Amino acid sequence: MIKGVGLGPTSRIEPVRTKAAEQGGTAAAGVETKPGAREAAGTAVSQMLADGPPVDSDRVAELRAKIADGSYTLDPRAIAEKMIALDLGPKGDA
């Protein structure tokens, strides 16, 4: 059933969040993390940000050249199918 908009009874999640916040944590209650795990994850994320996104420079150059000379074409049907597949999954999985 869909809940209405506005003030209503609080969910069962709120007491868990409140308890975790009182204990100084942000994780869900009952979930334990290893010492240093948060720092290690932060370091890994920092390294990924420093490295930047993976880029296929050759492919980028190829696409830029096609766009510049007017030979790059779009296939709206293929784009739509990819968007639908991302949302619903590939065809035939129903």
DOMILUM-691388 format. One record per atom (N, C-alpha, C): atom name; x, y, z; residue number from 1; residue in three letters. Coordinates in steps of 0.2 Angstrom, whole numbers. Atoms other than C-alpha are relative to their C-alpha. Example, Ala and Ser with C-alpha at 12.3 -4.5 7.8 and 13.67 -1.06 7.14 Angstrom:
2
<atom atom="N" px="4" py="-6" pz="0" seq="1" type="ALA"/>
<atom atom="CA" px="62" py="-22" pz="39" seq="1" type="ALA"/>
<atom atom="C" px="4" py="6" pz="0" seq="1" type="ALA"/>
<atom atom="N" px="-4" py="-6" pz="-1" seq="2" type="SER"/>
<atom atom="CA" px="68" py="-5" pz="36" seq="2" type="SER"/>
<atom atom="C" px="-4" py="5" pz="3" seq="2" type="SER"/>
***
This chain:
94
<atom atom="N" px="4" py="-6" pz="0" seq="1" type="MET"/>
<atom atom="CA" px="0" py="0" pz="0" seq="1" type="MET"/>
<atom atom="C" px="4" py="6" pz="0" seq="1" type="MET"/>
<atom atom="N" px="-4" py="-6" pz="0" seq="2" type="ILE"/>
<atom atom="CA" px="6" py="17" pz="-4" seq="2" type="ILE"/>
<atom atom="C" px="-1" py="5" pz="6" seq="2" type="ILE"/>
<atom atom="N" px="1" py="-5" pz="-6" seq="3" type="LYS"/>
<atom atom="CA" px="9" py="29" pz="11" seq="3" type="LYS"/>
<atom atom="C" px="-2" py="7" pz="-3" seq="3" type="LYS"/>
<atom atom="N" px="1" py="-6" pz="2" seq="4" type="GLY"/>
<atom atom="CA" px="2" py="46" pz="10" seq="4" type="GLY"/>
<atom atom="C" px="5" py="5" pz="1" seq="4" type="GLY"/>
<atom atom="N" px="-5" py="-5" pz="-1" seq="5" type="VAL"/>
<atom atom="CA" px="12" py="62" pz="10" seq="5" type="VAL"/>
<atom atom="C" px="-2" py="4" pz="7" seq="5" type="VAL"/>
<atom atom="N" px="2" py="-4" pz="-6" seq="6" type="GLY"/>
<atom atom="CA" px="13" py="72" pz="26" seq="6" type="GLY"/>
<atom atom="C" px="3" py="-4" pz="7" seq="6" type="GLY"/>
<atom atom="N" px="-2" py="3" pz="-7" seq="7" type="LEU"/>
<atom atom="CA" px="16" py="68" pz="45" seq="7" type="LEU"/>
<atom atom="C" px="-4" py="-6" pz="1" seq="7" type="LEU"/>
<atom atom="N" px="3" py="6" pz="-1" seq="8" type="GLY"/>
<atom atom="CA" px="12" py="51" pz="50" seq="8" type="GLY"/>
<atom atom="C" px="4" py="-4" pz="5" seq="8" type="GLY"/>
<atom atom="N" px="-4" py="3" pz="-5" seq="9" type="PRO"/>
<atom atom="CA" px="18" py="38" pz="62" seq="9" type="PRO"/>
<atom atom="C" px="7" py="-2" pz="-3" seq="9" type="PRO"/>
<atom atom="N" px="-7" py="1" pz="2" seq="10" type="THR"/>
<atom atom="CA" px="37" py="36" pz="62" seq="10" type="THR"/>
<atom atom="C" px="1" py="-8" pz="-2" seq="10" type="THR"/>
<atom atom="N" px="-1" py="7" pz="2" seq="11" type="SER"/>
<atom atom="CA" px="44" py="20" pz="54" seq="11" type="SER"/>
<atom atom="C" px="5" py="-3" pz="5" seq="11" type="SER"/>
<atom atom="N" px="-4" py="4" pz="-5" seq="12" type="ARG"/>
<atom atom="CA" px="53" py="6" pz="63" seq="12" type="ARG"/>
<atom atom="C" px="8" py="2" pz="-1" seq="12" type="ARG"/>
<atom atom="N" px="-7" py="-1" pz="1" seq="13" type="ILE"/>
<atom atom="CA" px="70" py="12" pz="55" seq="13" type="ILE"/>
<atom atom="C" px="2" py="6" pz="5" seq="13" type="ILE"/>
<atom atom="N" px="-3" py="-5" pz="-4" seq="14" type="GLU"/>
<atom atom="CA" px="71" py="28" pz="65" seq="14" type="GLU"/>
<atom atom="C" px="3" py="-1" pz="6" seq="14" type="GLU"/>
<atom atom="N" px="-3" py="1" pz="-6" seq="15" type="PRO"/>
<atom atom="CA" px="74" py="21" pz="82" seq="15" type="PRO"/>
<atom atom="C" px="7" py="-3" pz="-1" seq="15" type="PRO"/>
<atom atom="N" px="-7" py="3" pz="1" seq="16" type="VAL"/>
<atom atom="CA" px="89" py="11" pz="74" seq="16" type="VAL"/>
<atom atom="C" px="5" py="6" pz="-2" seq="16" type="VAL"/>
<atom atom="N" px="-4" py="-6" pz="2" seq="17" type="ARG"/>
<atom atom="CA" px="96" py="27" pz="66" seq="17" type="ARG"/>
<atom atom="C" px="2" py="4" pz="6" seq="17" type="ARG"/>
<atom atom="N" px="-1" py="-4" pz="-6" seq="18" type="THR"/>
<atom atom="CA" px="94" py="36" pz="83" seq="18" type="THR"/>
<atom atom="C" px="5" py="-3" pz="4" seq="18" type="THR"/>
<atom atom="N" px="-5" py="3" pz="-4" seq="19" type="LYS"/>
<atom atom="CA" px="103" py="23" pz="92" seq="19" type="LYS"/>
<atom atom="C" px="7" py="0" pz="-2" seq="19" type="LYS"/>
<atom atom="N" px="-7" py="0" pz="3" seq="20" type="ALA"/>
<atom atom="CA" px="117" py="22" pz="80" seq="20" type="ALA"/>
<atom atom="C" px="3" py="7" pz="1" seq="20" type="ALA"/>
<atom atom="N" px="-3" py="-7" pz="-1" seq="21" type="ALA"/>
<atom atom="CA" px="119" py="41" pz="81" seq="21" type="ALA"/>
<atom atom="C" px="2" py="1" pz="7" seq="21" type="ALA"/>
<atom atom="N" px="-2" py="-1" pz="-7" seq="22" type="GLU"/>
<atom atom="CA" px="119" py="41" pz="100" seq="22" type="GLU"/>
<atom atom="C" px="7" py="-4" pz="1" seq="22" type="GLU"/>
<atom atom="N" px="-6" py="4" pz="-1" seq="23" type="GLN"/>
<atom atom="CA" px="133" py="28" pz="99" seq="23" type="GLN"/>
<atom atom="C" px="6" py="3" pz="-4" seq="23" type="GLN"/>
<atom atom="N" px="-5" py="-3" pz="4" seq="24" type="GLY"/>
<atom atom="CA" px="143" py="39" pz="87" seq="24" type="GLY"/>
<atom atom="C" px="1" py="-3" pz="-6" seq="24" type="GLY"/>
<atom atom="N" px="-1" py="3" pz="7" seq="25" type="GLY"/>
<atom atom="CA" px="141" py="29" pz="72" seq="25" type="GLY"/>
<atom atom="C" px="-5" py="2" pz="-5" seq="25" type="GLY"/>
<atom atom="N" px="5" py="-1" pz="5" seq="26" type="THR"/>
<atom atom="CA" px="133" py="30" pz="56" seq="26" type="THR"/>
<atom atom="C" px="-3" py="-6" pz="-4" seq="26" type="THR"/>
<atom atom="N" px="2" py="6" pz="2" seq="27" type="ALA"/>
<atom atom="CA" px="131" py="12" pz="52" seq="27" type="ALA"/>
<atom atom="C" px="-6" py="-3" pz="3" seq="27" type="ALA"/>
<atom atom="N" px="6" py="3" pz="-3" seq="28" type="ALA"/>
<atom atom="CA" px="115" py="2" pz="55" seq="28" type="ALA"/>
<atom atom="C" px="2" py="-4" pz="6" seq="28" type="ALA"/>
<atom atom="N" px="-1" py="3" pz="-6" seq="29" type="ALA"/>
<atom atom="CA" px="114" py="-5" pz="72" seq="29" type="ALA"/>
<atom atom="C" px="1" py="-8" pz="-1" seq="29" type="ALA"/>
<atom atom="N" px="-2" py="7" pz="0" seq="30" type="GLY"/>
<atom atom="CA" px="121" py="-23" pz="74" seq="30" type="GLY"/>
<atom atom="C" px="5" py="-1" pz="-5" seq="30" type="GLY"/>
<atom atom="N" px="-5" py="2" pz="5" seq="31" type="VAL"/>
<atom atom="CA" px="133" py="-21" pz="60" seq="31" type="VAL"/>
<atom atom="C" px="7" py="3" pz="2" seq="31" type="VAL"/>
<atom atom="N" px="-7" py="-2" pz="-2" seq="32" type="GLU"/>
<atom atom="CA" px="151" py="-21" pz="65" seq="32" type="GLU"/>
<atom atom="C" px="5" py="0" pz="-5" seq="32" type="GLU"/>
<atom atom="N" px="-6" py="-1" pz="5" seq="33" type="THR"/>
<atom atom="CA" px="166" py="-15" pz="55" seq="33" type="THR"/>
<atom atom="C" px="6" py="-2" pz="4" seq="33" type="THR"/>
<atom atom="N" px="-7" py="1" pz="-2" seq="34" type="LYS"/>
<atom atom="CA" px="184" py="-20" pz="57" seq="34" type="LYS"/>
<atom atom="C" px="3" py="6" pz="1" seq="34" type="LYS"/>
<atom atom="N" px="-3" py="-6" pz="-2" seq="35" type="PRO"/>
<atom atom="CA" px="195" py="-7" pz="65" seq="35" type="PRO"/>
<atom atom="C" px="5" py="1" pz="-7" seq="35" type="PRO"/>
<atom atom="N" px="-4" py="-2" pz="5" seq="36" type="GLY"/>
<atom atom="CA" px="203" py="3" pz="51" seq="36" type="GLY"/>
<atom atom="C" px="-3" py="-1" pz="-7" seq="36" type="GLY"/>
<atom atom="N" px="4" py="1" pz="6" seq="37" type="ALA"/>
<atom atom="CA" px="190" py="-3" pz="38" seq="37" type="ALA"/>
<atom atom="C" px="-2" py="6" pz="-4" seq="37" type="ALA"/>
<atom atom="N" px="2" py="-6" pz="2" seq="38" type="ARG"/>
<atom atom="CA" px="183" py="14" pz="36" seq="38" type="ARG"/>
<atom atom="C" px="6" py="4" pz="-4" seq="38" type="ARG"/>
<atom atom="N" px="-6" py="-4" pz="3" seq="39" type="GLU"/>
<atom atom="CA" px="200" py="22" pz="33" seq="39" type="GLU"/>
<atom atom="C" px="3" py="-3" pz="-6" seq="39" type="GLU"/>
<atom atom="N" px="-2" py="3" pz="6" seq="40" type="ALA"/>
<atom atom="CA" px="205" py="9" pz="21" seq="40" type="ALA"/>
<atom atom="C" px="-4" py="1" pz="-6" seq="40" type="ALA"/>
<atom atom="N" px="5" py="-2" pz="5" seq="41" type="ALA"/>
<atom atom="CA" px="189" py="12" pz="11" seq="41" type="ALA"/>
<atom atom="C" px="1" py="7" pz="-3" seq="41" type="ALA"/>
<atom atom="N" px="-1" py="-7" pz="2" seq="42" type="GLY"/>
<atom atom="CA" px="192" py="30" pz="11" seq="42" type="GLY"/>
<atom atom="C" px="6" py="1" pz="-4" seq="42" type="GLY"/>
<atom atom="N" px="-6" py="0" pz="4" seq="43" type="THR"/>
<atom atom="CA" px="210" py="28" pz="5" seq="43" type="THR"/>
<atom atom="C" px="-1" py="-3" pz="-7" seq="43" type="THR"/>
<atom atom="N" px="1" py="3" pz="6" seq="44" type="ALA"/>
<atom atom="CA" px="204" py="17" pz="-9" seq="44" type="ALA"/>
<atom atom="C" px="-4" py="5" pz="-5" seq="44" type="ALA"/>
<atom atom="N" px="4" py="-5" pz="3" seq="45" type="VAL"/>
<atom atom="CA" px="191" py="30" pz="-14" seq="45" type="VAL"/>
<atom atom="C" px="4" py="6" pz="-2" seq="45" type="VAL"/>
<atom atom="N" px="-4" py="-6" pz="1" seq="46" type="SER"/>
<atom atom="CA" px="203" py="44" pz="-13" seq="46" type="SER"/>
<atom atom="C" px="5" py="-2" pz="-6" seq="46" type="SER"/>
<atom atom="N" px="-4" py="2" pz="6" seq="47" type="GLN"/>
<atom atom="CA" px="215" py="34" pz="-25" seq="47" type="GLN"/>
<atom atom="C" px="-4" py="0" pz="-6" seq="47" type="GLN"/>
<atom atom="N" px="4" py="0" pz="6" seq="48" type="MET"/>
<atom atom="CA" px="201" py="31" pz="-37" seq="48" type="MET"/>
<atom atom="C" px="-2" py="7" pz="-3" seq="48" type="MET"/>
<atom atom="N" px="1" py="-7" pz="2" seq="49" type="LEU"/>
<atom atom="CA" px="197" py="50" pz="-37" seq="49" type="LEU"/>
<atom atom="C" px="6" py="3" pz="-3" seq="49" type="LEU"/>
<atom atom="N" px="-6" py="-3" pz="3" seq="50" type="ALA"/>
<atom atom="CA" px="215" py="54" pz="-40" seq="50" type="ALA"/>
<atom atom="C" px="2" py="-3" pz="-7" seq="50" type="ALA"/>
<atom atom="N" px="-2" py="3" pz="6" seq="51" type="ASP"/>
<atom atom="CA" px="217" py="42" pz="-54" seq="51" type="ASP"/>
<atom atom="C" px="-5" py="3" pz="-6" seq="51" type="ASP"/>
<atom atom="N" px="5" py="-2" pz="5" seq="52" type="GLY"/>
<atom atom="CA" px="201" py="49" pz="-63" seq="52" type="GLY"/>
<atom atom="C" px="-3" py="-6" pz="-3" seq="52" type="GLY"/>
<atom atom="N" px="3" py="6" pz="3" seq="53" type="PRO"/>
<atom atom="CA" px="189" py="39" pz="-73" seq="53" type="PRO"/>
<atom atom="C" px="4" py="-3" pz="-5" seq="53" type="PRO"/>
<atom atom="N" px="-4" py="3" pz="6" seq="54" type="PRO"/>
<atom atom="CA" px="195" py="26" pz="-85" seq="54" type="PRO"/>
<atom atom="C" px="-3" py="2" pz="-6" seq="54" type="PRO"/>
<atom atom="N" px="2" py="-3" pz="6" seq="55" type="VAL"/>
<atom atom="CA" px="195" py="33" pz="-102" seq="55" type="VAL"/>
<atom atom="C" px="4" py="-3" pz="-6" seq="55" type="VAL"/>
<atom atom="N" px="-4" py="3" pz="6" seq="56" type="ASP"/>
<atom atom="CA" px="199" py="25" pz="-119" seq="56" type="ASP"/>
<atom atom="C" px="1" py="5" pz="-4" seq="56" type="ASP"/>
<atom atom="N" px="-2" py="-6" pz="4" seq="57" type="SER"/>
<atom atom="CA" px="208" py="39" pz="-127" seq="57" type="SER"/>
<atom atom="C" px="0" py="-1" pz="-7" seq="57" type="SER"/>
<atom atom="N" px="0" py="1" pz="7" seq="58" type="ASP"/>
<atom atom="CA" px="209" py="31" pz="-144" seq="58" type="ASP"/>
<atom atom="C" px="-8" py="0" pz="-2" seq="58" type="ASP"/>
<atom atom="N" px="7" py="0" pz="2" seq="59" type="ARG"/>
<atom atom="CA" px="190" py="28" pz="-144" seq="59" type="ARG"/>
<atom atom="C" px="-3" py="8" pz="0" seq="59" type="ARG"/>
<atom atom="N" px="2" py="-7" pz="0" seq="60" type="VAL"/>
<atom atom="CA" px="187" py="47" pz="-139" seq="60" type="VAL"/>
<atom atom="C" px="3" py="3" pz="-6" seq="60" type="VAL"/>
<atom atom="N" px="-3" py="-4" pz="6" seq="61" type="ALA"/>
<atom atom="CA" px="199" py="53" pz="-153" seq="61" type="ALA"/>
<atom atom="C" px="-4" py="-2" pz="-6" seq="61" type="ALA"/>
<atom atom="N" px="4" py="2" pz="6" seq="62" type="GLU"/>
<atom atom="CA" px="189" py="42" pz="-165" seq="62" type="GLU"/>
<atom atom="C" px="-6" py="3" pz="-1" seq="62" type="GLU"/>
<atom atom="N" px="7" py="-4" pz="0" seq="63" type="LEU"/>
<atom atom="CA" px="172" py="49" pz="-160" seq="63" type="LEU"/>
<atom atom="C" px="1" py="7" pz="-2" seq="63" type="LEU"/>
<atom atom="N" px="-1" py="-8" pz="1" seq="64" type="ARG"/>
<atom atom="CA" px="179" py="67" pz="-160" seq="64" type="ARG"/>
<atom atom="C" px="1" py="1" pz="-8" seq="64" type="ARG"/>
<atom atom="N" px="-1" py="-1" pz="7" seq="65" type="ALA"/>
<atom atom="CA" px="185" py="64" pz="-178" seq="65" type="ALA"/>
<atom atom="C" px="-6" py="-1" pz="-4" seq="65" type="ALA"/>
<atom atom="N" px="6" py="1" pz="4" seq="66" type="LYS"/>
<atom atom="CA" px="169" py="57" pz="-184" seq="66" type="LYS"/>
<atom atom="C" px="-5" py="6" pz="1" seq="66" type="LYS"/>
<atom atom="N" px="4" py="-6" pz="-1" seq="67" type="ILE"/>
<atom atom="CA" px="159" py="71" pz="-176" seq="67" type="ILE"/>
<atom atom="C" px="2" py="6" pz="-4" seq="67" type="ILE"/>
<atom atom="N" px="-3" py="-6" pz="4" seq="68" type="ALA"/>
<atom atom="CA" px="171" py="84" pz="-184" seq="68" type="ALA"/>
<atom atom="C" px="-2" py="0" pz="-7" seq="68" type="ALA"/>
<atom atom="N" px="1" py="0" pz="7" seq="69" type="ASP"/>
<atom atom="CA" px="169" py="77" pz="-201" seq="69" type="ASP"/>
<atom atom="C" px="-7" py="-2" pz="-2" seq="69" type="ASP"/>
<atom atom="N" px="7" py="1" pz="2" seq="70" type="GLY"/>
<atom atom="CA" px="150" py="74" pz="-200" seq="70" type="GLY"/>
<atom atom="C" px="-2" py="-7" pz="-1" seq="70" type="GLY"/>
<atom atom="N" px="2" py="7" pz="2" seq="71" type="SER"/>
<atom atom="CA" px="151" py="55" pz="-202" seq="71" type="SER"/>
<atom atom="C" px="-3" py="-4" pz="6" seq="71" type="SER"/>
<atom atom="N" px="3" py="3" pz="-6" seq="72" type="TYR"/>
<atom atom="CA" px="145" py="51" pz="-184" seq="72" type="TYR"/>
<atom atom="C" px="-8" py="0" pz="0" seq="72" type="TYR"/>
<atom atom="N" px="7" py="0" pz="0" seq="73" type="THR"/>
<atom atom="CA" px="127" py="45" pz="-184" seq="73" type="THR"/>
<atom atom="C" px="-3" py="-4" pz="6" seq="73" type="THR"/>
<atom atom="N" px="3" py="2" pz="-6" seq="74" type="LEU"/>
<atom atom="CA" px="115" py="41" pz="-171" seq="74" type="LEU"/>
<atom atom="C" px="-6" py="-5" pz="-2" seq="74" type="LEU"/>
<atom atom="N" px="5" py="5" pz="1" seq="75" type="ASP"/>
<atom atom="CA" px="103" py="26" pz="-170" seq="75" type="ASP"/>
<atom atom="C" px="-5" py="0" pz="6" seq="75" type="ASP"/>
<atom atom="N" px="5" py="-1" pz="-5" seq="76" type="PRO"/>
<atom atom="CA" px="88" py="31" pz="-160" seq="76" type="PRO"/>
<atom atom="C" px="-3" py="-6" pz="3" seq="76" type="PRO"/>
<atom atom="N" px="3" py="6" pz="-2" seq="77" type="ARG"/>
<atom atom="CA" px="81" py="14" pz="-159" seq="77" type="ARG"/>
<atom atom="C" px="5" py="-4" pz="4" seq="77" type="ARG"/>
<atom atom="N" px="-5" py="3" pz="-4" seq="78" type="ALA"/>
<atom atom="CA" px="97" py="7" pz="-152" seq="78" type="ALA"/>
<atom atom="C" px="1" py="3" pz="6" seq="78" type="ALA"/>
<atom atom="N" px="0" py="-4" pz="-7" seq="79" type="ILE"/>
<atom atom="CA" px="98" py="21" pz="-139" seq="79" type="ILE"/>
<atom atom="C" px="-6" py="-2" pz="4" seq="79" type="ILE"/>
<atom atom="N" px="6" py="2" pz="-4" seq="80" type="ALA"/>
<atom atom="CA" px="80" py="17" pz="-134" seq="80" type="ALA"/>
<atom atom="C" px="0" py="-7" pz="3" seq="80" type="ALA"/>
<atom atom="N" px="0" py="7" pz="-2" seq="81" type="GLU"/>
<atom atom="CA" px="83" py="-1" pz="-133" seq="81" type="GLU"/>
<atom atom="C" px="5" py="-1" pz="6" seq="81" type="GLU"/>
<atom atom="N" px="-5" py="0" pz="-5" seq="82" type="LYS"/>
<atom atom="CA" px="99" py="2" pz="-122" seq="82" type="LYS"/>
<atom atom="C" px="-3" py="3" pz="7" seq="82" type="LYS"/>
<atom atom="N" px="3" py="-3" pz="-6" seq="83" type="MET"/>
<atom atom="CA" px="89" py="13" pz="-110" seq="83" type="MET"/>
<atom atom="C" px="-5" py="-4" pz="3" seq="83" type="MET"/>
<atom atom="N" px="5" py="4" pz="-2" seq="84" type="ILE"/>
<atom atom="CA" px="75" py="1" pz="-109" seq="84" type="ILE"/>
<atom atom="C" px="3" py="-6" pz="4" seq="84" type="ILE"/>
<atom atom="N" px="-3" py="5" pz="-3" seq="85" type="ALA"/>
<atom atom="CA" px="87" py="-13" pz="-105" seq="85" type="ALA"/>
<atom atom="C" px="3" py="2" pz="6" seq="85" type="ALA"/>
<atom atom="N" px="-3" py="-2" pz="-6" seq="86" type="LEU"/>
<atom atom="CA" px="96" py="-3" pz="-92" seq="86" type="LEU"/>
<atom atom="C" px="-6" py="0" pz="6" seq="86" type="LEU"/>
<atom atom="N" px="5" py="0" pz="-4" seq="87" type="ASP"/>
<atom atom="CA" px="79" py="-1" pz="-84" seq="87" type="ASP"/>
<atom atom="C" px="-4" py="-6" pz="2" seq="87" type="ASP"/>
<atom atom="N" px="4" py="7" pz="0" seq="88" type="LEU"/>
<atom atom="CA" px="70" py="-18" pz="-87" seq="88" type="LEU"/>
<atom atom="C" px="5" py="-6" pz="0" seq="88" type="LEU"/>
<atom atom="N" px="-5" py="6" pz="1" seq="89" type="GLY"/>
<atom atom="CA" px="85" py="-29" pz="-91" seq="89" type="GLY"/>
<atom atom="C" px="-1" py="-2" pz="-8" seq="89" type="GLY"/>
<atom atom="N" px="0" py="1" pz="7" seq="90" type="PRO"/>
<atom atom="CA" px="89" py="-36" pz="-108" seq="90" type="PRO"/>
<atom atom="C" px="-6" py="-4" pz="-3" seq="90" type="PRO"/>
<atom atom="N" px="6" py="3" pz="3" seq="91" type="LYS"/>
<atom atom="CA" px="75" py="-43" pz="-120" seq="91" type="LYS"/>
<atom atom="C" px="1" py="-8" pz="1" seq="91" type="LYS"/>
<atom atom="N" px="0" py="7" pz="-1" seq="92" type="GLY"/>
<atom atom="CA" px="71" py="-61" pz="-117" seq="92" type="GLY"/>
<atom atom="C" px="1" py="-2" pz="8" seq="92" type="GLY"/>
<atom atom="N" px="0" py="2" pz="-7" seq="93" type="ASP"/>
<atom atom="CA" px="73" py="-61" pz="-98" seq="93" type="ASP"/>
<atom atom="C" px="-6" py="0" pz="4" seq="93" type="ASP"/>
<atom atom="N" px="6" py="0" pz="-4" seq="94" type="ALA"/>
<atom atom="CA" px="55" py="-59" pz="-94" seq="94" type="ALA"/>
<atom atom="C" px="-3" py="-6" pz="2" seq="94" type="ALA"/>
***
